[in-house]
Structure formats: C-alpha cells, structure tokens
Amino acid sequence: MQIIKKQSGAAFKLKKGQKLKVIDAHGEQVSDMVLFNAKDQREKLSSGKTLDFEESILISSGNFLWSNRSNKMAEILEDTNGRNDFLLAPCSPETFKVMYNYDAYHPSCFENLYTSLEKFEIEPDDIPTAFNIFMNVQFDKNGKISVEPPLSKAGDYVLFEAKIDLIVGLTACSAEDSNNGSFKPIHYEILD
C-alpha cells in the first residue's frame, strides 16, 4: 500500500494487465489521475475521446479510459463510489487566483502532477485534463456547473486495469471545494 500525502502527488509505471486500486482511505477526498503511454508519451489520456466513445459524462465501472489516439488505456473494473468527474481540469495556481481570489501560493494538482511526472520527462504543457476520481461535479438544466462534496466514504475505491504499459500521475487533490473543505491522503495499490 502506497500513501500520497494530502495536497501532494506521485508518479509511477503500470504494466499492461496490472491493476491499480485507488482508495479514499478517510472519505471525501478527490484524486486526479493522468495517464501516458509508457512507450510514447505523446499518447495520453483524453477526456474528449473517453466521453465520446463511452457515450456518457459519468464514467465508472465497465467504462474504458481512452487516449488522444483513440486507444483504450485503462478499464474501470470496480468503483464502490460510482461518482467521478472528467469535465474539469486539474486545479492550478490560476484556479486559486481566478476562482478563489487567492494570490498567495497554494498547492495544486497541476503542480503536483507535473513535478511528480518530470522524472519521466513529462512537462507541464503535456498534462491533459485529469480523470478526477471521487469528484462530485453536478450541473443544472442550463449547464451551470457546481462542485459538490464527494460522495465517497472511508474505504471506497476504484480499480483500474492497464490496457497498455502506462505512466500514471496521481494526486491527493488540493482544492477546498472538491474535498468538502479539508485535505486528506489518498492510498493506492498496484496489483498483478
């Protein structure tokens, strides 16, 4: 079991056929995940292709995560929470300035992703829209988006299976609104 400390991130490789279990150990904590083809990092996770090919904005058990080249990258085998987001970008310094009117430094998923992934020569401009595990994004009849507290409880998890060799970036999200005002660690396991 690996632990990503609150408001931080990790990056690692996942071989084709291996499984990744992302666990919300304490409840109400979002984890941003990005994927790259380990053999060609220009191929990466695509929210647009995934939402298009899965014909849904609610991605959960039985769905695949697709790449910008229209290839399956991962399959969601199990999802005990059932609510994830693939619409919103990773929180960034600009997120806190524009949306929170916060000018001082604030940890962000974007920074945690690119600093964790730099050992794989992945740069900030390479980071795609993340698959936001456990994030509860709602929208009204006019399309107005709101971020609500996660529905995940302590011990909820999502189990992914790699369909190709992957580089994975994973965070314990740093945005107050995404996590019901508090920050907690995210646990993960790699299973053969």
Secondary structure as UniProt FT lines:
FT   STRAND          2..4
FT   TURN            6..7
FT   STRAND          9..14
FT   TURN            16..17
FT   STRAND          19..24
FT   STRAND          31..37
FT   TURN            38..39
FT   STRAND          40..45
FT   HELIX           47..54
FT   TURN            61..62
FT   STRAND          64..67
FT   TURN            68..69
FT   STRAND          72..79
FT   HELIX           93..98
FT   TURN            99..100
FT   HELIX           109..117
FT   HELIX           118..120
FT   HELIX           124..126
FT   STRAND          131..133
FT   STRAND          136..139
FT   TURN            141..142
FT   STRAND          145..148
FT   TURN            154..155
FT   STRAND          156..162
FT   STRAND          166..171
FT   HELIX           177..179
FT   TURN            180..181
FT   STRAND          186..191
//
